[in-house]
Amino acid sequence: MAARKVRAVIFDIGRVLIRIDVARAMKGMASDLSLSAEELWSAIENDPRWKDWQEGRISARDWHLHMQRRFGGSATFDEFTEKWNLVLDPEPIHGNDLFEKLSKKYRLALLSNTDPIHVAHMEPRYDFFPYFPARVYSCVVGASKPSPIIYREALRACRAQAEEAVYVDDIEGYVEAARRLGMMGVHFRSPGQLRSDLQGLGLDV
């Protein structure tokens, strides 16, 4: 069978391009609360407004107020923002040589379930962002993975059909959601495995 022509490579961000350190962020946030870092993160992820926050239906300042009302604490908005962003490891997972090579032959995009505080922090700080002209964030689109809506938005941004796109994510269920739409999928586990899997799909990396 002839290999499919790849036009776009779409990457998740957290744990694929940037390491996530939940414990570090939660320790900072929990320092003046009665909860442990683990208890706080579990409560935040299961918060009834978490999906609204991830999908852009609540502003950054309202999220800060919601967190204070729910958990207490005296952090100002700027202090809260600083602690919230500690989850993002400052050192990216990959060198830019991978993206430089890919960007010469394929349209590159980011597809992430994320919030406006993290977006504002990430874009100016990580030097791989310029390689990704298409950036699709759940907080902008109003939908999050594994909804087909956000994958289709990424395809539209890349001007590619599903069968022309490769999607890379560390969460297997999100890779499967992309495959169900007709995309090729790579379940990310390490930089070496990623290159090997992309080569296996016929990409020049």
Backbone hydrogen bonds, N-H to C=O, Kabsch-Sander energy under -0.5 kcal/mol:
donor,donor_aa,acceptor,acceptor_aa,energy
6,V,4,R,-0.6
7,R,5,K,-0.5
7,R,164,E,-3.1
8,A,164,E,-1.9
9,V,107,R,-2.6
10,I,166,V,-3.3
11,F,109,A,-2.9
12,D,168,V,-2.3
15,R,18,I,-3.7
16,V,13,I,-1.8
17,L,13,I,-3.5
18,I,13,I,-2.1
19,R,91,E,-0.5
21,D,19,R,-0.5
21,D,87,V,-3.2
22,V,20,I,-0.5
25,A,21,D,-1.6
26,M,22,V,-2.9
27,K,23,A,-2.4
28,G,24,R,-1.6
29,M,25,A,-2.1
30,A,26,M,-3.0
31,S,27,K,-0.7
32,D,29,M,-0.5
33,L,30,A,-2.1
40,L,36,S,-2.4
41,W,37,A,-2.2
42,S,38,E,-2.3
43,A,39,E,-2.2
44,I,40,L,-2.3
45,E,41,W,-2.7
46,N,42,S,-1.5
47,D,44,I,-1.4
50,W,47,D,-2.0
53,W,49,R,-2.3
54,Q,50,W,-2.6
55,E,51,K,-1.9
56,G,53,W,-1.0
57,R,52,D,-3.0
58,I,52,D,-0.7
63,W,59,S,-2.3
64,H,60,A,-2.2
65,L,61,R,-2.1
66,H,62,D,-2.5
67,M,63,W,-2.8
68,Q,64,H,-2.2
69,R,65,L,-2.8
70,R,66,H,-2.2
71,F,67,M,-2.9
72,G,68,Q,-2.3
80,F,76,T,-2.8
81,T,77,F,-2.6
82,E,78,D,-2.1
83,K,79,E,-2.2
84,W,80,F,-2.9
85,N,81,T,-2.0
86,L,83,K,-1.1
87,V,84,W,-1.0
88,L,85,N,-1.8
89,D,19,R,-2.4
89,D,87,V,-0.7
93,I,17,L,-2.5
98,L,95,G,-1.0
100,E,96,N,-2.8
101,K,97,D,-2.2
102,L,98,L,-2.4
103,S,99,F,-2.8
104,K,100,E,-0.7
104,K,101,K,-0.8
105,K,101,K,-0.5
105,K,102,L,-1.5
106,Y,102,L,-2.7
107,R,7,R,-3.3
108,L,106,Y,-0.5
109,A,9,V,-1.9
110,L,134,A,-2.3
111,L,11,F,-2.8
112,S,136,V,-2.3
114,T,112,S,-1.0
119,V,115,D,-2.3
120,A,116,P,-2.2
121,H,117,I,-1.4
122,M,118,H,-3.1
123,E,119,V,-2.1
125,R,121,H,-0.6
125,R,122,M,-1.1
126,Y,122,M,-1.9
127,D,125,R,-0.5
129,F,126,Y,-1.3
131,Y,128,F,-1.6
132,F,129,F,-2.3
134,A,108,L,-1.3
135,R,133,P,-0.6
136,V,110,L,-3.0
137,Y,135,R,-0.6
138,S,112,S,-2.5
139,C,114,T,-0.6
140,V,137,Y,-1.5
141,V,137,Y,-2.7
142,G,138,S,-2.5
143,A,138,S,-0.6
147,S,144,S,-2.5
150,I,147,S,-0.8
151,Y,147,S,-0.9
152,R,148,P,-2.6
153,E,149,I,-1.7
154,A,150,I,-1.6
155,L,151,Y,-2.3
156,R,152,R,-2.5
157,A,153,E,-2.4
158,C,154,A,-1.7
159,R,155,L,-0.7
159,R,156,R,-0.9
160,A,155,L,-2.2
164,E,161,Q,-1.8
165,A,162,A,-1.8
166,V,8,A,-2.2
167,Y,184,M,-2.8
168,V,10,I,-2.6
169,D,186,V,-2.0
172,E,170,D,-0.7
174,Y,171,I,-0.9
175,V,171,I,-1.6
176,E,172,E,-2.6
177,A,173,G,-1.8
178,A,174,Y,-1.5
179,R,175,V,-2.2
180,R,176,E,-2.4
181,L,177,A,-0.7
181,L,178,A,-0.8
182,G,179,R,-1.8
183,M,178,A,-2.1
184,M,165,A,-2.7
186,V,167,Y,-2.9
188,F,169,D,-2.5
188,F,186,V,-0.8
189,R,190,S,-0.5
194,L,190,S,-2.3
195,R,191,P,-2.2
196,S,192,G,-2.2
197,D,193,Q,-2.8
198,L,194,L,-2.7
199,Q,195,R,-2.6
200,G,196,S,-2.1
201,L,197,D,-1.1
201,L,198,L,-0.5
202,G,199,Q,-1.9
203,L,198,L,-2.4
205,V,203,L,-1.1
